[in-house]
Amino acid sequence: MGKRVLLFILTNILVMTTLVIAWTLITTFTGIDPSIRDAGGTGLGINYTSLMVFSLLIGFGGAFISLLMSRWMAKKMMKVKVLDPDGQLSAAERSVVEKVHRFSRAAGLMHMPEVGIYQSAEVNAFATGPSKKKSLVCVSVGLLNNMDEDAVEGVIAHEVAHVANGDMVTMTLLQGVVNTFVVFFSRIAAIAVSRFVKPELQFVVQFAAIIVFQIVFSILGSIIVSAYSRHREYHADRGGGDLAGRDKMAHALRSLKAHVNRASVKDRTDDSAIQTMKISGKGSMMKLFSSHPDLDDRIARLEQR
């Protein structure tokens, strides 16, 4: 799920930045900004109620726009080949489609997810999409080439469990809350900074500071989103175990751990190793931003059921 979370966070930052720039330009040209009230003639007072309403609208609006774009962005950025179940497919491609559809039916999904493959040596898979009805389950060529049949089944079942659990929607709601506070506090911080410059420079400084603070606060806010993602990974592991069998799910996690270890020994700067760090980073800073818990913890929790 590392790809899904990373793409969602990056898309969210871009969307939020675009919305705030557009809003700032509109309020500048119209001269009407409900979040700002006159303060002793300086024009730098803050209407906190209006600012909070503005922050809620931008925050949740940005999160849901990012959600609606998630499947499209994943296809474009990862150059995903969407597999047509009724089209001409290779044996490996048809096997992936069959697994996704079989687990989706077992999970009670009324609409089958789109199934895709992307060309990459990394061992990875992800699920994304704005709803259960419009979801995408995608695997890398590296996953198919480096894992056996049972491990592939475990990974795919895990991703289908994310779709069945509605993790993208719940993550979007959390991202909306984070966005709201990012917009609120970045604007307050930017106004505070602009008070230290000449009046004729205040708009430029405030505009630039809003963008900078918003990006910085968004990155810090991604720590909260990543923590939630790690929590949901345990649920998806359990769901994958229910769909494919706990032994296959545990085998998939062990296979991934073995791949990470091999990649680290072979070349610590290898692209595959870097990608798998999103799944199993051990450094304290990496853990804060990692979308996945440590693999040993995931295996242990799965086996404790």
LUMFI-109360 format. One record per residue (C-alpha): residue in three letters; x, y, z. Coordinates in nm, 2 decimals, always signed. Each point is the difference from the previous one (the first is absolute). Layout:
BEGIN
ATOM   vexdren       xx       yy       zz
ATOM       Ala        X        Y        Z
...
This chain:
BEGIN
ATOM   vexdren       xx       yy       zz
ATOM       Met    +0.00    +0.00    +0.00
ATOM       Gly    +0.30    +0.23    +0.01
ATOM       Lys    -0.05    +0.12    -0.35
ATOM       Arg    -0.37    +0.08    +0.06
ATOM       Val    +0.08    +0.21    +0.31
ATOM       Leu    +0.29    +0.18    -0.16
ATOM       Leu    -0.19    +0.09    -0.31
ATOM       Phe    -0.30    +0.11    +0.21
ATOM       Ile    +0.21    +0.23    +0.22
ATOM       Leu    +0.19    +0.15    -0.29
ATOM       Thr    -0.32    +0.06    -0.19
ATOM       Asn    -0.16    +0.15    +0.31
ATOM       Ile    +0.29    +0.25    +0.04
ATOM       Leu    -0.02    +0.10    -0.36
ATOM       Val    -0.37    +0.05    +0.01
ATOM       Met    +0.00    +0.19    +0.32
ATOM       Thr    +0.28    +0.23    -0.12
ATOM       Thr    -0.20    +0.07    -0.32
ATOM       Leu    -0.32    +0.07    +0.19
ATOM       Val    +0.17    +0.24    +0.24
ATOM       Ile    +0.18    +0.18    -0.28
ATOM       Ala    -0.33    +0.04    -0.19
ATOM       Trp    -0.18    +0.12    +0.31
ATOM       Thr    +0.27    +0.25    +0.09
ATOM       Leu    +0.00    +0.14    -0.36
ATOM       Ile    -0.38    +0.03    +0.00
ATOM       Thr    -0.01    +0.18    +0.34
ATOM       Thr    +0.28    +0.23    -0.11
ATOM       Phe    -0.17    +0.11    -0.32
ATOM       Thr    -0.34    +0.03    +0.16
ATOM       Gly    +0.13    +0.16    +0.31
ATOM       Ile    -0.23    -0.23    +0.21
ATOM       Asp    +0.15    -0.25    +0.24
ATOM       Pro    -0.25    -0.11    +0.27
ATOM       Ser    +0.29    -0.15    +0.21
ATOM       Ile    +0.16    +0.34    +0.04
ATOM       Arg    -0.14    +0.30    +0.19
ATOM       Asp    +0.15    +0.34    +0.04
ATOM       Ala    +0.22    +0.04    +0.31
ATOM       Gly    +0.08    +0.36    +0.08
ATOM       Gly    +0.03    +0.08    -0.37
ATOM       Thr    +0.27    -0.26    -0.07
ATOM       Gly    -0.24    -0.25    -0.17
ATOM       Leu    +0.18    -0.28    +0.17
ATOM       Gly    -0.26    -0.11    +0.26
ATOM       Ile    -0.15    -0.35    -0.01
ATOM       Asn    -0.36    -0.10    +0.01
ATOM       Tyr    +0.05    -0.34    +0.15
ATOM       Thr    -0.36    -0.12    -0.06
ATOM       Ser    +0.01    +0.08    -0.37
ATOM       Leu    +0.36    -0.13    -0.03
ATOM       Met    -0.11    -0.34    +0.16
ATOM       Val    -0.30    -0.02    -0.24
ATOM       Phe    +0.24    +0.08    -0.29
ATOM       Ser    +0.25    -0.26    +0.12
ATOM       Leu    -0.27    -0.27    +0.03
ATOM       Leu    -0.12    +0.07    -0.36
ATOM       Ile    +0.35    +0.00    -0.14
ATOM       Gly    +0.12    -0.29    +0.22
ATOM       Phe    -0.28    -0.25    -0.07
ATOM       Gly    -0.04    +0.13    -0.36
ATOM       Gly    +0.37    -0.07    -0.07
ATOM       Ala    -0.02    -0.34    +0.16
ATOM       Phe    -0.30    -0.11    -0.20
ATOM       Ile    +0.14    +0.14    -0.32
ATOM       Ser    +0.31    -0.20    +0.06
ATOM       Leu    -0.21    -0.31    +0.07
ATOM       Leu    -0.19    +0.04    -0.33
ATOM       Met    +0.33    +0.04    -0.18
ATOM       Ser    +0.17    -0.29    +0.17
ATOM       Arg    -0.07    -0.28    -0.25
ATOM       Trp    +0.07    +0.23    -0.30
ATOM       Met    +0.32    +0.13    +0.16
ATOM       Ala    +0.12    -0.36    +0.08
ATOM       Lys    -0.05    -0.11    -0.36
ATOM       Lys    +0.18    +0.30    -0.15
ATOM       Met    +0.29    +0.02    +0.24
ATOM       Met    +0.07    -0.37    +0.02
ATOM       Lys    -0.08    -0.06    -0.37
ATOM       Val    -0.24    -0.28    +0.10
ATOM       Lys    -0.12    -0.24    -0.26
ATOM       Val    -0.36    -0.07    +0.08
ATOM       Leu    -0.09    -0.36    -0.08
ATOM       Asp    -0.33    -0.07    -0.18
ATOM       Pro    -0.15    -0.32    +0.13
ATOM       Asp    -0.16    -0.06    -0.34
ATOM       Gly    +0.31    +0.09    -0.20
ATOM       Gln    +0.31    -0.18    -0.11
ATOM       Leu    +0.21    -0.06    +0.31
ATOM       Ser    +0.32    -0.20    +0.07
ATOM       Ala    -0.03    -0.29    +0.25
ATOM       Ala    +0.16    +0.21    +0.27
ATOM       Glu    -0.24    +0.29    -0.06
ATOM       Arg    -0.30    -0.22    +0.00
ATOM       Ser    +0.11    -0.16    +0.32
ATOM       Val    +0.02    +0.34    +0.17
ATOM       Val    -0.35    +0.10    -0.12
ATOM       Glu    -0.14    -0.33    +0.12
ATOM       Lys    +0.15    +0.04    +0.34
ATOM       Val    -0.13    +0.35    +0.04
ATOM       His    -0.35    -0.09    -0.11
ATOM       Arg    -0.01    -0.31    +0.22
ATOM       Phe    +0.11    +0.18    +0.31
ATOM       Ser    -0.23    +0.29    -0.08
ATOM       Arg    -0.30    -0.23    -0.02
ATOM       Ala    +0.10    -0.17    +0.32
ATOM       Ala    +0.03    +0.34    +0.17
ATOM       Gly    -0.36    +0.08    -0.11
ATOM       Leu    +0.09    +0.28    -0.25
ATOM       Met    -0.29    +0.06    -0.24
ATOM       His    +0.23    +0.15    -0.27
ATOM       Met    +0.33    -0.15    -0.10
ATOM       Pro    +0.30    +0.23    +0.03
ATOM       Glu    +0.20    +0.10    -0.31
ATOM       Val    +0.31    -0.21    -0.01
ATOM       Gly    +0.33    +0.14    -0.12
ATOM       Ile    +0.37    -0.09    -0.04
ATOM       Tyr    +0.29    +0.25    -0.01
ATOM       Gln    +0.35    -0.05    -0.13
ATOM       Ser    +0.24    +0.03    +0.30
ATOM       Ala    +0.26    -0.23    +0.16
ATOM       Glu    -0.13    +0.10    +0.35
ATOM       Val    -0.20    -0.26    +0.19
ATOM       Asn    -0.32    +0.19    +0.06
ATOM       Ala    -0.38    +0.01    -0.04
ATOM       Phe    -0.26    +0.26    +0.09
ATOM       Ala    -0.37    +0.07    +0.00
ATOM       Thr    -0.16    +0.34    -0.06
ATOM       Gly    -0.31    +0.17    -0.12
ATOM       Pro    -0.28    +0.23    +0.12
ATOM       Ser    -0.24    -0.28    +0.10
ATOM       Lys    -0.05    -0.37    +0.01
ATOM       Lys    -0.18    +0.03    -0.33
ATOM       Lys    +0.29    +0.18    -0.17
ATOM       Ser    +0.31    -0.16    +0.14
ATOM       Leu    +0.33    -0.11    -0.15
ATOM       Val    +0.22    -0.29    +0.12
ATOM       Cys    +0.34    +0.01    -0.16
ATOM       Val    +0.31    -0.22    +0.02
ATOM       Ser    +0.36    +0.05    -0.12
ATOM       Val    +0.18    -0.22    -0.24
ATOM       Gly    +0.26    -0.04    +0.26
ATOM       Leu    -0.25    -0.14    +0.24
ATOM       Leu    -0.11    -0.27    -0.25
ATOM       Asn    +0.37    -0.08    -0.09
ATOM       Asn    +0.13    -0.03    +0.36
ATOM       Met    -0.29    -0.16    +0.19
ATOM       Asp    -0.15    -0.35    -0.02
ATOM       Glu    -0.37    -0.06    -0.06
ATOM       Asp    -0.10    -0.02    +0.36
ATOM       Ala    +0.18    +0.32    +0.09
ATOM       Val    -0.16    +0.18    -0.30
ATOM       Glu    -0.34    -0.12    +0.12
ATOM       Gly    +0.07    +0.14    +0.35
ATOM       Val    +0.11    +0.34    -0.13
ATOM       Ile    -0.31    +0.03    -0.23
ATOM       Ala    -0.23    -0.11    +0.28
ATOM       His    +0.15    +0.27    +0.22
ATOM       Glu    -0.07    +0.27    -0.27
ATOM       Val    -0.35    -0.12    -0.05
ATOM       Ala    -0.06    +0.02    +0.37
ATOM       His    +0.10    +0.37    -0.02
ATOM       Val    -0.27    +0.05    -0.25
ATOM       Ala    -0.26    -0.19    +0.20
ATOM       Asn    +0.09    +0.19    +0.31
ATOM       Gly    -0.05    +0.34    -0.17
ATOM       Asp    +0.34    +0.11    +0.11
ATOM       Met    +0.03    +0.27    -0.26
ATOM       Val    -0.32    +0.18    +0.11
ATOM       Thr    +0.09    -0.01    +0.37
ATOM       Met    +0.35    +0.12    -0.08
ATOM       Thr    -0.15    +0.29    -0.20
ATOM       Leu    -0.22    +0.10    +0.30
ATOM       Leu    +0.32    +0.01    +0.22
ATOM       Gln    +0.19    +0.19    -0.27
ATOM       Gly    -0.29    +0.25    -0.01
ATOM       Val    +0.04    +0.06    +0.38
ATOM       Val    +0.38    +0.04    -0.04
ATOM       Asn    -0.04    +0.23    -0.30
ATOM       Thr    -0.24    +0.22    +0.20
ATOM       Phe    +0.26    +0.06    +0.27
ATOM       Val    +0.28    +0.04    -0.26
ATOM       Val    -0.19    +0.28    -0.17
ATOM       Phe    -0.11    +0.16    +0.32
ATOM       Phe    +0.34    +0.02    +0.16
ATOM       Ser    +0.20    +0.07    -0.32
ATOM       Arg    -0.21    +0.31    -0.06
ATOM       Ile    +0.04    +0.12    +0.36
ATOM       Ala    +0.38    -0.06    -0.01
ATOM       Ala    +0.02    +0.18    -0.34
ATOM       Ile    -0.19    +0.30    +0.13
ATOM       Ala    +0.23    +0.01    +0.31
ATOM       Val    +0.31    -0.01    -0.22
ATOM       Ser    -0.13    +0.28    -0.23
ATOM       Arg    -0.03    +0.24    +0.29
ATOM       Phe    +0.37    +0.02    +0.02
ATOM       Val    +0.05    +0.16    -0.34
ATOM       Lys    -0.09    +0.33    -0.16
ATOM       Pro    -0.37    +0.05    -0.09
ATOM       Glu    +0.07    +0.00    -0.37
ATOM       Leu    +0.16    -0.34    +0.02
ATOM       Gln    -0.25    -0.16    +0.23
ATOM       Phe    -0.21    -0.16    -0.27
ATOM       Val    +0.29    -0.16    -0.18
ATOM       Val    +0.15    -0.13    +0.33
ATOM       Gln    -0.33    -0.13    +0.12
ATOM       Phe    -0.08    -0.17    -0.33
ATOM       Ala    +0.34    -0.17    -0.01
ATOM       Ala    -0.01    -0.09    +0.37
ATOM       Ile    -0.35    -0.16    -0.04
ATOM       Ile    +0.14    -0.24    -0.27
ATOM       Val    +0.31    -0.08    +0.19
ATOM       Phe    -0.17    -0.06    +0.33
ATOM       Gln    -0.27    -0.20    -0.16
ATOM       Ile    +0.24    -0.24    -0.17
ATOM       Val    +0.21    -0.03    +0.32
ATOM       Phe    -0.31    -0.06    +0.22
ATOM       Ser    -0.14    -0.25    -0.26
ATOM       Ile    +0.32    -0.20    +0.02
ATOM       Leu    -0.02    +0.00    +0.38
ATOM       Gly    -0.37    -0.09    -0.03
ATOM       Ser    +0.09    -0.30    -0.21
ATOM       Ile    +0.15    -0.15    +0.31
ATOM       Ile    -0.36    -0.04    +0.14
ATOM       Val    -0.13    -0.14    -0.33
ATOM       Ser    +0.29    -0.25    -0.01
ATOM       Ala    -0.07    -0.11    +0.36
ATOM       Tyr    -0.36    -0.07    -0.10
ATOM       Ser    +0.12    -0.19    -0.30
ATOM       Arg    +0.22    -0.22    +0.21
ATOM       His    -0.30    -0.07    +0.23
ATOM       Arg    -0.21    -0.10    -0.30
ATOM       Glu    +0.28    -0.23    -0.13
ATOM       Tyr    -0.06    -0.24    +0.29
ATOM       His    -0.37    -0.01    -0.09
ATOM       Ala    +0.08    -0.07    -0.37
ATOM       Asp    +0.24    -0.28    +0.11
ATOM       Arg    -0.29    -0.16    +0.19
ATOM       Gly    -0.23    +0.05    -0.29
ATOM       Gly    +0.25    -0.15    -0.24
ATOM       Gly    +0.04    -0.29    +0.24
ATOM       Asp    -0.38    -0.05    +0.00
ATOM       Leu    -0.02    +0.01    -0.38
ATOM       Ala    +0.31    -0.20    -0.10
ATOM       Gly    +0.08    -0.18    +0.32
ATOM       Arg    +0.21    +0.11    +0.28
ATOM       Asp    +0.29    -0.23    -0.11
ATOM       Lys    +0.02    +0.16    -0.34
ATOM       Met    -0.02    +0.35    +0.15
ATOM       Ala    +0.28    -0.07    +0.24
ATOM       His    +0.20    -0.16    -0.28
ATOM       Ala    -0.05    +0.31    -0.21
ATOM       Leu    +0.14    +0.22    +0.28
ATOM       Arg    +0.29    -0.23    +0.06
ATOM       Ser    +0.08    +0.00    -0.38
ATOM       Leu    -0.01    +0.38    +0.00
ATOM       Lys    +0.23    +0.01    +0.30
ATOM       Ala    +0.24    -0.24    -0.17
ATOM       His    +0.00    +0.22    -0.31
ATOM       Val    +0.07    +0.31    +0.21
ATOM       Asn    +0.29    -0.17    +0.17
ATOM       Arg    +0.15    -0.12    -0.34
ATOM       Ala    -0.04    +0.35    -0.15
ATOM       Ser    +0.17    +0.16    +0.30
ATOM       Val    +0.30    -0.24    -0.02
ATOM       Lys    +0.03    +0.03    -0.37
ATOM       Asp    +0.00    +0.38    -0.02
ATOM       Arg    -0.14    +0.24    +0.26
ATOM       Thr    -0.04    +0.27    -0.27
ATOM       Asp    -0.19    -0.23    -0.24
ATOM       Asp    -0.34    +0.13    -0.11
ATOM       Ser    -0.18    -0.31    +0.12
ATOM       Ala    +0.15    +0.04    +0.34
ATOM       Ile    -0.11    +0.36    +0.02
ATOM       Gln    -0.35    -0.09    -0.10
ATOM       Thr    -0.03    -0.28    +0.26
ATOM       Met    +0.11    +0.24    +0.27
ATOM       Lys    -0.35    +0.15    -0.03
ATOM       Ile    -0.12    -0.34    +0.12
ATOM       Ser    +0.26    -0.08    +0.26
ATOM       Gly    +0.20    +0.30    +0.11
ATOM       Lys    +0.19    -0.06    +0.33
ATOM       Gly    +0.14    +0.35    +0.06
ATOM       Ser    -0.19    +0.21    +0.25
ATOM       Met    -0.06    +0.28    -0.25
ATOM       Met    -0.09    -0.25    -0.27
ATOM       Lys    -0.25    -0.16    +0.23
ATOM       Leu    -0.18    +0.33    +0.05
ATOM       Phe    -0.06    +0.04    -0.37
ATOM       Ser    -0.03    -0.36    -0.09
ATOM       Ser    -0.35    -0.11    -0.12
ATOM       His    +0.07    -0.36    +0.12
ATOM       Pro    +0.10    -0.15    +0.34
ATOM       Asp    +0.31    -0.21    +0.04
ATOM       Leu    -0.04    -0.33    -0.18
ATOM       Asp    +0.10    -0.20    +0.31
ATOM       Asp    -0.28    +0.18    +0.20
ATOM       Arg    -0.25    -0.08    -0.28
ATOM       Ile    +0.10    -0.37    -0.01
ATOM       Ala    -0.02    -0.02    +0.38
ATOM       Arg    -0.34    +0.15    +0.02
ATOM       Leu    -0.14    -0.22    -0.27
ATOM       Glu    +0.13    -0.31    +0.17
ATOM       Gln    -0.14    +0.11    +0.34
ATOM       Arg    -0.36    -0.02    -0.13
